[in-house]
């Protein structure tokens, strides 16, 4: 009986170990925001070297009304059958509303689909926090282009820094 129990326990452990899912994130592209090179928006933003989540600078947005700021466009990543994660460090001051990340995936047939991080937001006055949004790609779904935006749904000041596009 004891031998059967031991064999059964070992079999269960081996089965459990073989079924574990890889949840390690892989960095596809990183925008450290040391400067404004590559940033799509040409107005409504400024580089702030004094406030930074990683010590090298951030994008500062002073929103007087709700606004969507296009930040970066990533072309030809060649990924499918995965989760794409757009995450960044964000900080706010006197924000009457919320700030969240928005990601658009553009496909070869020109169809566009978006993901907005409504479950990962900041508001009011907050220190640096990592927020994110996720887009699920099925096998064969391979976007030609990914657009990374920040949505400010309110009035106030927002900083964004240390932007990553990851895959799971």
C-alpha positions as CSV (number, residue, x, y, z in Angstrom):
1,X,0.0,0.0,0.0
2,X,2.8,2.4,0.9
3,X,4.6,1.6,-2.3
4,X,1.5,2.2,-4.3
5,X,1.0,5.6,-2.5
6,X,4.6,6.7,-3.2
7,X,4.4,5.7,-6.9
8,X,1.1,7.5,-7.2
9,X,2.5,10.7,-5.5
10,X,5.6,10.7,-7.8
11,X,3.3,10.2,-10.9
12,X,1.1,13.1,-9.8
13,X,4.1,15.4,-9.2
14,X,5.6,14.5,-12.7
15,X,2.2,15.2,-14.3
16,X,1.8,18.5,-12.5
17,X,5.3,19.6,-13.5
18,X,4.7,18.7,-17.2
19,X,1.4,20.8,-17.2
20,X,2.8,24.0,-15.9
21,X,2.2,27.0,-18.2
22,X,5.0,29.3,-19.1
23,X,4.0,32.8,-17.7
24,X,7.3,34.5,-18.3
25,X,7.1,37.8,-20.1
26,X,9.4,38.5,-23.0
27,X,10.3,42.1,-23.8
28,X,9.5,42.7,-27.5
29,X,10.4,46.4,-27.5
30,X,11.3,48.9,-24.8
31,X,10.9,52.7,-25.0
32,X,12.9,54.2,-22.0
33,X,11.7,57.8,-22.9
34,X,15.1,59.3,-22.5
35,X,14.1,61.8,-25.2
36,X,11.1,62.3,-27.6
37,X,12.6,60.5,-30.6
38,X,10.1,58.2,-32.2
39,X,7.1,59.7,-30.3
40,X,4.2,60.1,-32.7
41,X,2.5,63.1,-31.0
42,X,4.1,66.4,-31.9
43,X,2.0,68.6,-29.6
44,X,0.4,68.3,-26.1
45,X,3.5,66.6,-24.6
46,X,6.9,67.6,-23.3
47,X,10.0,65.8,-22.1
48,X,10.4,66.1,-18.3
49,X,13.9,65.2,-17.2
50,X,13.1,65.9,-13.5
51,X,10.2,63.5,-13.1
52,X,11.0,59.9,-14.2
53,X,10.1,56.4,-13.2
54,X,13.5,55.1,-14.2
55,X,15.6,58.3,-13.7
56,X,16.2,59.3,-17.3
57,X,13.1,61.3,-18.3
58,X,9.4,61.0,-19.0
59,X,6.7,62.3,-21.2
60,X,4.6,65.0,-19.4
61,X,1.0,65.6,-20.5
62,X,-0.9,68.6,-19.1
63,X,-4.5,67.8,-20.1
64,X,-7.1,70.6,-20.1
65,X,-9.7,68.2,-21.5
66,X,-9.9,64.4,-22.1
67,X,-7.4,63.4,-24.7
68,X,-5.8,60.4,-26.4
69,X,-2.1,60.9,-27.1
70,X,-0.5,58.6,-29.7
71,X,3.0,57.6,-28.4
72,X,4.6,55.0,-30.5
73,X,4.0,52.8,-33.6
74,X,5.6,49.4,-33.8
75,X,5.8,47.6,-37.2
76,X,6.4,44.0,-38.2
77,X,6.8,42.3,-34.8
78,X,5.9,38.9,-36.4
79,X,4.1,37.4,-33.3
80,X,0.9,35.4,-33.0
81,X,-0.7,32.9,-30.7
82,X,0.2,34.9,-27.6
83,X,-0.8,37.8,-25.3
84,X,0.7,41.1,-26.2
85,X,1.1,43.3,-23.1
86,X,1.6,47.1,-23.2
87,X,2.8,48.4,-19.9
88,X,4.3,51.6,-18.6
89,X,5.0,53.5,-15.5
90,X,2.5,56.3,-15.0
91,X,2.2,59.1,-12.5
92,X,-0.5,61.8,-12.0
93,X,-1.1,65.1,-10.3
94,X,-4.6,66.6,-9.6
95,X,-6.2,64.3,-12.3
96,X,-10.0,64.6,-12.2
97,X,-10.6,61.4,-14.1
98,X,-8.6,58.4,-15.0
99,X,-5.5,57.6,-17.2
100,X,-5.2,54.3,-19.0
101,X,-3.2,52.7,-21.8
102,X,-4.7,51.9,-25.2
103,X,-3.2,49.6,-27.8
104,X,-4.4,49.2,-31.4
105,X,-3.5,46.1,-33.5
106,X,-3.6,46.7,-37.3
107,X,-3.8,43.6,-39.5
108,X,-2.8,43.0,-43.1
109,X,-6.4,43.4,-44.3
110,X,-6.5,46.9,-42.7
111,X,-8.8,45.8,-39.9
112,X,-8.0,47.4,-36.5
113,X,-8.8,46.2,-33.1
114,X,-8.1,47.8,-29.7
115,X,-7.5,47.0,-26.1
116,X,-8.0,49.5,-23.3
117,X,-6.7,48.9,-19.8
118,X,-9.9,49.9,-17.9
119,X,-9.0,47.6,-15.1
120,X,-5.5,49.2,-14.7
121,X,-5.9,52.9,-14.2
122,X,-4.7,55.7,-12.0
123,X,-6.4,59.0,-11.0
124,X,-6.1,61.9,-8.6
125,X,-2.5,62.4,-7.4
126,X,-0.5,59.2,-7.5
127,X,3.2,58.3,-7.5
128,X,4.7,56.0,-10.2
129,X,2.6,52.9,-10.8
130,X,2.8,50.3,-13.5
131,X,-0.4,50.0,-15.6
132,X,-1.1,47.8,-18.5
133,X,-3.4,46.6,-21.2
134,X,-3.5,43.1,-22.8
135,X,-4.4,42.0,-26.4
136,X,-4.9,38.3,-27.1
137,X,-3.7,37.0,-30.4
138,X,-4.8,33.6,-31.7
139,X,-2.8,31.4,-33.9
140,X,-2.4,33.0,-37.4
141,X,-3.4,36.5,-36.1
142,X,-0.3,38.6,-36.7
143,X,-0.6,42.3,-36.6
144,X,1.4,44.4,-39.1
145,X,1.4,47.4,-36.8
146,X,0.8,48.1,-33.1
147,X,-0.1,51.6,-32.0
148,X,0.6,52.6,-28.4
149,X,-1.5,55.4,-26.9
150,X,-2.3,56.9,-23.6
151,X,-5.8,58.0,-22.7
152,X,-6.4,60.8,-20.3
153,X,-10.1,60.8,-19.4
154,X,-10.2,64.0,-17.4
155,X,-8.2,67.1,-16.5
156,X,-4.8,67.2,-14.8
157,X,-1.1,66.3,-15.3
158,X,0.2,62.9,-16.3
159,X,3.6,61.5,-16.8
160,X,4.5,58.3,-18.6
161,X,7.8,56.5,-18.7
162,X,9.5,53.1,-19.1
163,X,7.2,51.8,-21.8
164,X,7.3,48.1,-22.7
165,X,5.6,45.9,-25.3
166,X,5.8,42.4,-24.0
167,X,4.6,38.9,-25.0
168,X,3.5,36.2,-22.7
